[in-house]
């Protein structure tokens, strides 16, 4: 019970509350959070070839 020993004398700091005022922008930012964009040069694409599938 060490956490409760001085509980009555500890400072009580209220948790901050955030209120969203622009819901469309907030929803879009959440949707974009997992977006990963990769830029590949045309020279790299021209050199890249897929291996043939010879599974038989």
Jmol script that loads the backbone (N, CA, C; Angstrom):
load data "model"
ATOM      1  N   UNK A   1       0.787  -1.194   0.000  1.00  0.00           N
ATOM      2  CA  UNK A   1       0.000   0.000   0.000  1.00  0.00           C
ATOM      3  C   UNK A   1       0.840   1.273   0.000  1.00  0.00           C
ATOM      4  N   UNK A   2       2.028   1.273  -0.588  1.00  0.00           N
ATOM      5  CA  UNK A   2       2.836   2.496  -0.563  1.00  0.00           C
ATOM      6  C   UNK A   2       2.233   3.625  -1.379  1.00  0.00           C
ATOM      7  N   UNK A   3       1.403   3.317  -2.364  1.00  0.00           N
ATOM      8  CA  UNK A   3       0.817   4.364  -3.195  1.00  0.00           C
ATOM      9  C   UNK A   3      -0.293   5.115  -2.466  1.00  0.00           C
ATOM     10  N   UNK A   4      -0.876   4.493  -1.468  1.00  0.00           N
ATOM     11  CA  UNK A   4      -1.982   5.122  -0.749  1.00  0.00           C
ATOM     12  C   UNK A   4      -1.529   5.810   0.546  1.00  0.00           C
ATOM     13  N   UNK A   5      -0.234   5.711   0.854  1.00  0.00           N
ATOM     14  CA  UNK A   5       0.247   6.203   2.138  1.00  0.00           C
ATOM     15  C   UNK A   5       0.000   7.701   2.316  1.00  0.00           C
ATOM     16  N   UNK A   6       0.374   8.519   1.306  1.00  0.00           N
ATOM     17  CA  UNK A   6       0.187   9.963   1.388  1.00  0.00           C
ATOM     18  C   UNK A   6      -0.869  10.463   0.416  1.00  0.00           C
ATOM     19  N   UNK A   7      -1.808   9.640   0.058  1.00  0.00           N
ATOM     20  CA  UNK A   7      -2.782  10.004  -0.970  1.00  0.00           C
ATOM     21  C   UNK A   7      -3.608  11.223  -0.584  1.00  0.00           C
ATOM     22  N   UNK A   8      -3.936  11.373   0.687  1.00  0.00           N
ATOM     23  CA  UNK A   8      -4.763  12.512   1.086  1.00  0.00           C
ATOM     24  C   UNK A   8      -3.992  13.823   1.053  1.00  0.00           C
ATOM     25  N   UNK A   9      -2.656  13.781   1.066  1.00  0.00           N
ATOM     26  CA  UNK A   9      -1.857  15.009   1.055  1.00  0.00           C
ATOM     27  C   UNK A   9      -1.228  15.307  -0.299  1.00  0.00           C
ATOM     28  N   UNK A  10      -1.382  14.425  -1.257  1.00  0.00           N
ATOM     29  CA  UNK A  10      -0.795  14.640  -2.576  1.00  0.00           C
ATOM     30  C   UNK A  10      -1.578  15.691  -3.345  1.00  0.00           C
ATOM     31  N   UNK A  11      -0.876  16.356  -4.274  1.00  0.00           N
ATOM     32  CA  UNK A  11      -1.546  17.330  -5.135  1.00  0.00           C
ATOM     33  C   UNK A  11      -2.471  16.602  -6.089  1.00  0.00           C
ATOM     34  N   UNK A  12      -3.625  17.141  -6.233  1.00  0.00           N
ATOM     35  CA  UNK A  12      -4.608  16.562  -7.151  1.00  0.00           C
ATOM     36  C   UNK A  12      -4.546  17.359  -8.455  1.00  0.00           C
ATOM     37  N   UNK A  13      -4.057  16.743  -9.505  1.00  0.00           N
ATOM     38  CA  UNK A  13      -3.952  17.394 -10.810  1.00  0.00           C
ATOM     39  C   UNK A  13      -5.000  16.765 -11.711  1.00  0.00           C
ATOM     40  N   UNK A  14      -5.918  17.578 -12.158  1.00  0.00           N
ATOM     41  CA  UNK A  14      -6.985  17.085 -13.012  1.00  0.00           C
ATOM     42  C   UNK A  14      -6.437  16.773 -14.408  1.00  0.00           C
ATOM     43  N   UNK A  15      -6.961  15.729 -15.002  1.00  0.00           N
ATOM     44  CA  UNK A  15      -6.558  15.363 -16.346  1.00  0.00           C
ATOM     45  C   UNK A  15      -7.136  16.371 -17.335  1.00  0.00           C
ATOM     46  N   UNK A  16      -6.281  16.832 -18.253  1.00  0.00           N
ATOM     47  CA  UNK A  16      -6.736  17.805 -19.227  1.00  0.00           C
ATOM     48  C   UNK A  16      -7.704  17.154 -20.202  1.00  0.00           C
ATOM     49  N   UNK A  17      -8.705  17.910 -20.585  1.00  0.00           N
ATOM     50  CA  UNK A  17      -9.699  17.422 -21.536  1.00  0.00           C
ATOM     51  C   UNK A  17      -9.558  18.208 -22.827  1.00  0.00           C
ATOM     52  N   UNK A  18      -9.500  17.496 -23.924  1.00  0.00           N
ATOM     53  CA  UNK A  18      -9.396  18.122 -25.232  1.00  0.00           C
ATOM     54  C   UNK A  18     -10.719  17.973 -25.953  1.00  0.00           C
ATOM     55  N   UNK A  19     -11.165  19.047 -26.557  1.00  0.00           N
ATOM     56  CA  UNK A  19     -12.432  19.017 -27.271  1.00  0.00           C
ATOM     57  C   UNK A  19     -12.167  19.297 -28.746  1.00  0.00           C
ATOM     58  N   UNK A  20     -12.603  18.391 -29.587  1.00  0.00           N
ATOM     59  CA  UNK A  20     -12.416  18.539 -31.027  1.00  0.00           C
ATOM     60  C   UNK A  20     -13.458  19.512 -31.549  1.00  0.00           C
ATOM     61  N   UNK A  21     -12.993  20.513 -32.296  1.00  0.00           N
ATOM     62  CA  UNK A  21     -13.918  21.497 -32.846  1.00  0.00           C
ATOM     63  C   UNK A  21     -14.084  21.345 -34.351  1.00  0.00           C
ATOM     64  N   UNK A  22     -13.127  20.703 -35.010  1.00  0.00           N
ATOM     65  CA  UNK A  22     -13.192  20.537 -36.460  1.00  0.00           C
ATOM     66  C   UNK A  22     -13.184  19.033 -36.770  1.00  0.00           C
ATOM     67  N   UNK A  23     -14.360  18.413 -36.700  1.00  0.00           N
ATOM     68  CA  UNK A  23     -14.444  16.961 -36.859  1.00  0.00           C
ATOM     69  C   UNK A  23     -13.986  16.456 -38.218  1.00  0.00           C
ATOM     70  N   UNK A  24     -14.307  17.100 -39.346  1.00  0.00           N
ATOM     71  CA  UNK A  24     -13.829  16.580 -40.627  1.00  0.00           C
ATOM     72  C   UNK A  24     -12.302  16.528 -40.715  1.00  0.00           C
ATOM     73  N   UNK A  25     -11.627  17.561 -40.246  1.00  0.00           N
ATOM     74  CA  UNK A  25     -10.162  17.570 -40.275  1.00  0.00           C
ATOM     75  C   UNK A  25      -9.590  16.523 -39.318  1.00  0.00           C
ATOM     76  N   UNK A  26     -10.226  16.356 -38.164  1.00  0.00           N
ATOM     77  CA  UNK A  26      -9.773  15.367 -37.194  1.00  0.00           C
ATOM     78  C   UNK A  26      -9.916  13.948 -37.758  1.00  0.00           C
ATOM     79  N   UNK A  27     -11.045  13.648 -38.368  1.00  0.00           N
ATOM     80  CA  UNK A  27     -11.253  12.328 -38.958  1.00  0.00           C
ATOM     81  C   UNK A  27     -10.271  12.068 -40.087  1.00  0.00           C
ATOM     82  N   UNK A  28     -10.006  13.070 -40.903  1.00  0.00           N
ATOM     83  CA  UNK A  28      -9.050  12.914 -42.001  1.00  0.00           C
ATOM     84  C   UNK A  28      -7.643  12.685 -41.464  1.00  0.00           C
ATOM     85  N   UNK A  29      -7.274  13.374 -40.390  1.00  0.00           N
ATOM     86  CA  UNK A  29      -5.944  13.167 -39.816  1.00  0.00           C
ATOM     87  C   UNK A  29      -5.806  11.753 -39.254  1.00  0.00           C
ATOM     88  N   UNK A  30      -6.874  11.211 -38.674  1.00  0.00           N
ATOM     89  CA  UNK A  30      -6.820   9.831 -38.197  1.00  0.00           C
ATOM     90  C   UNK A  30      -6.705   8.850 -39.355  1.00  0.00           C
ATOM     91  N   UNK A  31      -7.396   9.137 -40.439  1.00  0.00           N
ATOM     92  CA  UNK A  31      -7.335   8.254 -41.608  1.00  0.00           C
ATOM     93  C   UNK A  31      -5.947   8.293 -42.238  1.00  0.00           C
ATOM     94  N   UNK A  32      -5.313   9.460 -42.259  1.00  0.00           N
ATOM     95  CA  UNK A  32      -3.997   9.611 -42.867  1.00  0.00           C
ATOM     96  C   UNK A  32      -2.877   9.103 -41.964  1.00  0.00           C
ATOM     97  N   UNK A  33      -3.177   8.816 -40.729  1.00  0.00           N
ATOM     98  CA  UNK A  33      -2.140   8.410 -39.773  1.00  0.00           C
ATOM     99  C   UNK A  33      -1.394   7.161 -40.236  1.00  0.00           C
ATOM    100  N   UNK A  34      -2.080   6.220 -40.852  1.00  0.00           N
ATOM    101  CA  UNK A  34      -1.445   4.986 -41.288  1.00  0.00           C
ATOM    102  C   UNK A  34      -1.003   5.002 -42.729  1.00  0.00           C
ATOM    103  N   UNK A  35      -1.048   6.155 -43.384  1.00  0.00           N
ATOM    104  CA  UNK A  35      -0.688   6.252 -44.796  1.00  0.00           C
ATOM    105  C   UNK A  35       0.825   6.290 -44.953  1.00  0.00           C
ATOM    106  N   UNK A  36       1.340   5.520 -45.896  1.00  0.00           N
ATOM    107  CA  UNK A  36       2.766   5.500 -46.190  1.00  0.00           C
ATOM    108  C   UNK A  36       2.941   5.683 -47.689  1.00  0.00           C
ATOM    109  N   UNK A  37       3.557   6.764 -48.073  1.00  0.00           N
ATOM    110  CA  UNK A  37       3.770   7.067 -49.480  1.00  0.00           C
ATOM    111  C   UNK A  37       5.240   6.865 -49.815  1.00  0.00           C
ATOM    112  N   UNK A  38       5.506   6.119 -50.877  1.00  0.00           N
ATOM    113  CA  UNK A  38       6.875   5.855 -51.305  1.00  0.00           C
ATOM    114  C   UNK A  38       7.034   6.369 -52.727  1.00  0.00           C
ATOM    115  N   UNK A  39       8.050   7.183 -52.931  1.00  0.00           N
ATOM    116  CA  UNK A  39       8.331   7.715 -54.253  1.00  0.00           C
ATOM    117  C   UNK A  39       9.483   6.913 -54.854  1.00  0.00           C
ATOM    118  N   UNK A  40       9.272   6.350 -56.057  1.00  0.00           N
ATOM    119  CA  UNK A  40      10.279   5.551 -56.733  1.00  0.00           C
ATOM    120  C   UNK A  40      10.578   6.217 -58.079  1.00  0.00           C
ATOM    121  N   UNK A  41      11.854   6.395 -58.366  1.00  0.00           N
ATOM    122  CA  UNK A  41      12.240   7.016 -59.636  1.00  0.00           C
ATOM    123  C   UNK A  41      11.932   6.074 -60.792  1.00  0.00           C
ATOM    124  N   UNK A  42      11.708   6.665 -61.963  1.00  0.00           N
ATOM    125  CA  UNK A  42      11.426   5.875 -63.162  1.00  0.00           C
ATOM    126  C   UNK A  42      12.603   4.978 -63.528  1.00  0.00           C
ATOM    127  N   UNK A  43      13.827   5.452 -63.269  1.00  0.00           N
ATOM    128  CA  UNK A  43      15.009   4.634 -63.571  1.00  0.00           C
ATOM    129  C   UNK A  43      15.018   3.351 -62.739  1.00  0.00           C
ATOM    130  N   UNK A  44      14.613   3.451 -61.488  1.00  0.00           N
ATOM    131  CA  UNK A  44      14.573   2.275 -60.622  1.00  0.00           C
ATOM    132  C   UNK A  44      13.484   1.312 -61.078  1.00  0.00           C
ATOM    133  N   UNK A  45      12.356   1.839 -61.515  1.00  0.00           N
ATOM    134  CA  UNK A  45      11.282   0.971 -61.997  1.00  0.00           C
ATOM    135  C   UNK A  45      11.675   0.252 -63.280  1.00  0.00           C
ATOM    136  N   UNK A  46      12.426   0.925 -64.137  1.00  0.00           N
ATOM    137  CA  UNK A  46      12.823   0.276 -65.395  1.00  0.00           C
ATOM    138  C   UNK A  46      13.833  -0.831 -65.147  1.00  0.00           C
ATOM    139  N   UNK A  47      14.605  -0.767 -64.078  1.00  0.00           N
ATOM    140  CA  UNK A  47      15.583  -1.799 -63.758  1.00  0.00           C
ATOM    141  C   UNK A  47      14.985  -2.953 -62.972  1.00  0.00           C
ATOM    142  N   UNK A  48      13.805  -2.762 -62.444  1.00  0.00           N
ATOM    143  CA  UNK A  48      13.202  -3.780 -61.589  1.00  0.00           C
ATOM    144  C   UNK A  48      12.381  -4.737 -62.427  1.00  0.00           C
ATOM    145  N   UNK A  49      12.678  -6.020 -62.325  1.00  0.00           N
ATOM    146  CA  UNK A  49      11.919  -7.055 -63.026  1.00  0.00           C
ATOM    147  C   UNK A  49      11.509  -8.128 -62.039  1.00  0.00           C
ATOM    148  N   UNK A  50      10.344  -8.645 -62.230  1.00  0.00           N
ATOM    149  CA  UNK A  50       9.853  -9.716 -61.352  1.00  0.00           C
ATOM    150  C   UNK A  50      10.397 -11.052 -61.830  1.00  0.00           C
ATOM    151  N   UNK A  51      10.653 -11.924 -60.854  1.00  0.00           N
ATOM    152  CA  UNK A  51      11.123 -13.262 -61.208  1.00  0.00           C
ATOM    153  C   UNK A  51       9.987 -14.087 -61.761  1.00  0.00           C
ATOM    154  N   UNK A  52      10.310 -14.972 -62.700  1.00  0.00           N
ATOM    155  CA  UNK A  52       9.305 -15.855 -63.286  1.00  0.00           C
ATOM    156  C   UNK A  52       8.912 -16.919 -62.261  1.00  0.00           C
ATOM    157  N   UNK A  53       7.643 -17.231 -62.237  1.00  0.00           N
ATOM    158  CA  UNK A  53       7.143 -18.246 -61.317  1.00  0.00           C
ATOM    159  C   UNK A  53       7.230 -19.603 -61.998  1.00  0.00           C
ATOM    160  N   UNK A  54       8.152 -20.433 -61.555  1.00  0.00           N
ATOM    161  CA  UNK A  54       8.318 -21.776 -62.155  1.00  0.00           C
ATOM    162  C   UNK A  54       7.975 -22.830 -61.108  1.00  0.00           C
ATOM    163  N   UNK A  55       6.738 -22.775 -60.643  1.00  0.00           N
ATOM    164  CA  UNK A  55       6.301 -23.716 -59.606  1.00  0.00           C
ATOM    165  C   UNK A  55       6.045 -25.101 -60.189  1.00  0.00           C
ATOM    166  N   UNK A  56       5.876 -25.155 -61.497  1.00  0.00           N
ATOM    167  CA  UNK A  56       5.783 -26.450 -62.116  1.00  0.00           C
ATOM    168  C   UNK A  56       4.465 -26.900 -62.427  1.00  0.00           C
TER     169      UNK A  56
END
end "model"
wireframe off; spacefill off
backbone 0.3
color backbone group
